[in-house]
Amino acid sequence: IGAKGDVEYLLISSSFEISPVGAIYTTRRLDREEQDHYILVVTANDKAPDGRSSSVTLTINVTDVNDNSPEFPQDLYEVMLDENSNATALLILQATDMDMDTSLTYSIVDGDTSLFTVDSTTGQLSSRQPLDYELGSSSHDYTLVVQADDGENQGNTTVIIAVKDLNEFAPVFSQDVYTADVLENAVAGSNLTTVNATDNDVQGTLAAQVMYRLADEDNMAAGLFKVDRVSGVVTTRVNLRESPDDTYQLLVVAYDGGNPVMSSQAAVSITVLSADTRPVFQKNLYEVPSLSENTPVGTDVVSVFAEEAVAYSIER
């Protein structure tokens, strides 16, 4: 047979080599996710002077192993949920896995599963019950870690659900009717009384911010008196030239900054007094108990009252 019986093999590939006896083997690790099959051409040559050759084509299919973890499109999802909303779907979390024929299972691995649930098959994340902004955490949001599992490998993503405060409460005045007296010749800017309303929505939110205005800015009383939008102090708008014993009725509105705006009303009854009226104290002498030198500033010491008094001051 001689040289004609000697055969050498030739294979051009970056991933495979062929041995002198025709055995084909890999030269590197194969990854089906990068390339799932290879087409190789093997040539056999004899060593005769008039050598002949032949070729054969081989197809090598790379089988899959579960060597990849599921991946979510985002590492972090943020959702806004109105407080008191009924149990509702929030979003669908869908992970992908580069391995073949993988079935993913979803679960919440960190977070409050009494308030939230995720469908193990579809990845749909839902709330289980209405959430109350006022009863939530100080940050008013919830953080969940959702996991996708392919049976061997896992991938996680984080979901932050922020609870949006709704305007649930209207401002409430401390009283339904306020009364005040004013001298017939009072100058513009004279303080008459202060209206006050509070709102039970969460303090620090727009829904709890209380402001004031007159219900009817066009009536006669509104031309004489006004209310400060922030403080609720009712003052004269102009220098008065009114008749004693005249009475004016103001309707003050307290409204908040929520959406939608909520409001309530209170009445202010203002009586004009004669400038000649002299206030009369109930007592000629008020005795003040001894005070400690450490008495805090602002401590109430004694209350005085005078009939027909519009304002009080300390002369000495």
C-alpha positions in Angstrom: 0.0 0.0 0.0 2.8 2.4 0.9 2.3 6.1 0.8 -1.1 5.7 -0.9 -2.4 4.1 2.3 -1.3 6.9 4.5 -4.1 9.4 5.1 -3.9 12.8 6.7 -6.9 14.8 7.8 -7.5 18.5 7.5 -10.0 20.6 9.5 -10.2 24.4 9.6 -12.0 25.6 12.7 -11.4 27.8 15.7 -13.5 25.6 17.9 -12.5 22.1 16.8 -9.4 20.1 15.8 -8.9 16.7 14.3 -6.3 14.1 15.3 -4.1 12.1 13.0 -6.5 9.2 13.3 -9.5 11.3 12.5 -10.9 12.0 16.0 -12.5 15.4 16.3 -12.4 17.2 19.6 -13.2 20.7 20.9 -10.5 23.3 21.5 -12.6 25.6 23.8 -15.7 25.6 25.9 -18.9 25.7 23.8 -21.8 28.0 24.7 -25.2 27.1 23.1 -26.4 30.7 23.8 -23.6 32.0 21.6 -23.8 29.4 18.8 -26.1 26.4 18.8 -24.5 24.4 15.9 -21.3 24.2 13.8 -20.8 23.0 10.2 -17.4 21.5 9.7 -15.7 20.4 6.5 -13.2 17.5 7.0 -10.8 16.7 4.1 -8.8 13.5 3.9 -5.7 13.4 1.7 -3.4 10.4 0.9 0.3 10.9 0.5 0.8 9.4 -2.9 2.7 11.5 -5.5 -0.5 11.8 -7.4 -2.4 12.2 -4.1 -6.1 12.2 -4.0 -8.5 13.7 -1.5 -12.1 13.7 -0.5 -14.2 15.8 1.9 -17.2 15.3 4.1 -19.4 17.9 5.8 -20.3 17.4 9.5 -23.0 19.2 11.4 -22.5 19.4 15.2 -25.4 20.5 17.3 -24.7 21.9 20.8 -27.1 20.6 23.4 -28.3 23.0 26.1 -27.6 22.9 29.8 -29.3 25.2 32.4 -26.3 27.5 33.0 -28.0 31.0 32.9 -29.9 32.9 35.5 -33.2 34.6 34.7 -32.8 38.4 34.1 -35.4 41.2 34.5 -35.3 44.1 32.1 -34.9 46.5 35.0 -33.1 46.3 38.4 -35.7 48.7 39.9 -39.4 49.3 39.3 -41.3 52.2 40.9 -45.1 52.2 41.1 -47.5 54.9 42.4 -50.7 53.7 44.1 -53.5 55.9 45.4 -54.3 55.2 49.0 -57.6 53.3 49.7 -57.5 51.8 46.2 -59.1 48.4 46.1 -56.9 45.4 45.6 -55.5 45.9 42.1 -52.9 44.8 39.6 -49.8 47.0 39.8 -47.5 45.8 37.0 -46.4 42.6 35.2 -42.8 41.5 35.9 -41.4 39.4 33.1 -37.9 37.9 33.2 -36.1 36.2 30.4 -33.8 33.2 30.4 -31.3 32.4 27.7 -31.5 28.7 28.3 -33.9 26.6 26.2 -37.3 25.5 27.4 -37.1 27.1 30.8 -40.2 27.7 32.9 -39.9 30.6 35.3 -41.7 30.8 38.6 -42.1 34.2 40.3 -42.3 34.9 44.1 -41.8 37.7 46.6 -38.7 36.9 48.6 -38.5 40.1 50.6 -41.3 42.4 51.6 -44.8 42.4 53.1 -46.7 39.5 51.5 -49.7 40.2 53.6 -50.2 43.4 51.5 -48.8 42.3 48.1 -48.8 39.1 46.0 -47.2 38.1 42.7 -48.7 35.5 40.3 -46.2 32.6 40.2 -46.7 32.0 36.5 -47.4 35.4 34.9 -45.4 37.6 37.2 -48.3 40.0 37.8 -47.8 42.0 41.0 -50.9 43.1 42.8 -52.0 44.6 46.1 -54.1 42.5 48.4 -56.1 45.2 50.1 -56.5 49.0 50.2 -53.5 50.9 51.7 -53.9 53.9 54.0 -51.3 56.7 53.6 -51.9 57.8 57.2 -51.2 54.3 58.6 -48.2 53.5 56.4 -44.5 53.7 57.2 -42.9 57.1 57.7 -41.7 57.1 54.1 -45.2 56.0 52.9 -43.8 53.4 50.5 -43.2 49.7 50.4 -40.2 47.8 49.0 -40.4 44.3 47.6 -37.8 42.0 46.1 -39.4 39.7 43.4 -37.5 36.6 42.3 -37.7 34.6 39.0 -36.6 31.0 39.4 -35.9 28.6 36.5 -35.5 25.6 38.8 -31.7 25.9 39.2 -30.9 29.6 38.9 -32.5 32.7 40.2 -32.7 36.4 39.3 -34.1 39.3 41.4 -35.5 42.7 40.9 -36.7 45.4 43.3 -40.1 47.1 43.3 -40.9 50.2 45.3 -44.6 51.0 45.7 -45.3 54.6 46.8 -48.7 55.3 48.4 -50.1 58.6 47.2 -52.0 60.6 49.8 -55.6 61.5 49.0 -57.3 64.5 50.3 -59.7 62.8 52.8 -60.5 65.6 55.3 -61.8 69.1 55.1 -60.5 71.8 57.4 -62.6 72.2 60.6 -63.0 75.5 62.4 -62.5 75.6 66.1 -65.9 77.2 66.4 -68.9 77.9 64.1 -69.2 81.6 65.0 -66.6 84.1 66.0 -67.5 87.5 67.5 -65.4 90.7 67.5 -65.9 94.4 68.4 -64.4 97.3 66.6 -64.3 101.1 67.3 -66.2 103.3 64.9 -63.0 105.1 64.0 -60.6 102.1 63.9 -57.7 102.6 61.5 -56.9 100.2 58.6 -55.1 97.1 59.8 -56.6 96.9 63.3 -56.8 93.3 64.5 -60.3 92.1 65.4 -60.1 88.4 65.9 -58.4 85.2 64.6 -60.2 82.3 63.0 -58.5 78.9 63.2 -59.1 75.7 61.4 -57.2 72.4 61.5 -57.0 69.5 58.9 -56.6 65.9 59.9 -54.7 64.9 56.7 -51.1 64.1 57.2 -49.2 67.1 58.4 -46.6 68.4 56.0 -48.7 67.5 53.0 -50.6 69.9 50.8 -53.8 68.2 51.9 -53.2 69.4 55.4 -52.2 73.0 54.5 -55.0 75.3 55.6 -55.6 78.8 54.1 -58.3 81.3 54.5 -60.4 83.6 52.4 -63.7 85.5 52.5 -66.6 83.6 50.9 -68.0 86.7 49.2 -65.4 89.4 48.3 -68.1 91.6 46.8 -70.4 92.3 49.8 -70.2 95.4 51.9 -68.5 93.8 54.9 -65.7 92.5 52.6 -65.1 96.1 51.7 -64.4 97.0 55.3 -62.7 93.8 56.6 -60.3 91.1 55.4 -58.8 87.9 56.6 -55.1 87.0 56.3 -54.7 84.0 53.9 -52.2 82.2 56.1 -52.7 83.3 59.7 -56.5 83.7 59.8 -56.3 87.1 61.4 -59.3 89.3 60.7 -58.5 93.0 60.3 -60.0 96.3 59.1 -59.3 96.9 55.5 -59.8 100.7 55.6 -60.1 103.5 58.2 -63.6 103.1 59.5 -66.3 105.7 59.6 -69.2 103.5 60.7 -72.1 104.0 63.1 -72.0 102.6 66.6 -74.0 99.4 67.1 -73.8 98.5 63.4 -73.2 94.8 62.9 -71.4 93.1 60.0 -71.4 89.5 59.1 -68.5 87.9 57.4 -68.4 84.3 56.1 -64.8 82.9 56.2 -63.7 79.9 54.2 -60.9 77.6 55.3 -59.6 75.5 52.4 -56.7 73.1 52.0 -54.1 72.5 49.2 -55.3 69.0 48.4 -56.6 67.6 45.2 -59.5 68.0 45.0 -59.6 71.0 47.3 -61.8 70.6 50.4 -63.2 73.5 52.5 -65.5 74.5 55.4 -67.0 77.9 56.5 -67.4 79.8 59.7 -69.2 83.1 60.5 -67.6 86.2 62.0 -69.9 88.7 63.6 -68.4 92.2 64.0 -70.1 94.9 66.1 -69.1 98.6 65.8 -68.6 100.4 69.2 -68.7 104.1 69.9 -65.3 105.7 70.3 -66.6 107.3 73.5 -67.3 104.0 75.2 -65.1 103.5 78.2 -64.2 99.9 79.1 -64.9 98.9 82.7 -62.8 96.2 84.4 -64.6 93.7 86.4 -62.1 94.3 89.3 -60.2 97.4 90.4 -57.3 95.2 91.5 -56.0 91.9 90.3 -53.6 90.0 92.5 -50.9 88.0 90.8 -49.4 85.1 92.7 -45.7 85.0 93.3 -43.6 83.8 90.4 -40.5 81.8 90.4 -37.4 83.4 88.8 -37.3 80.3 86.6 -40.8 80.8 85.3 -40.7 80.1 81.5 -41.4 83.0 79.1 -45.0 82.9 77.9 -46.5 81.4 81.1 -50.1 82.6 81.8 -50.0 84.8 84.9 -53.5 86.3 85.2 -56.6 87.0 83.1 -58.3 90.4 83.1 -61.6 91.4 81.5 -63.3 94.7 80.8 -66.7 95.3 79.5 -66.7 97.1 76.1 -63.0 96.5 75.7 -61.7 96.2 72.1 -58.0 95.7 72.9 -55.7 95.5 75.9 -52.3 97.0 76.5 -49.9 97.3 79.4 -49.0 100.9 80.2 -46.4 100.3 82.8 
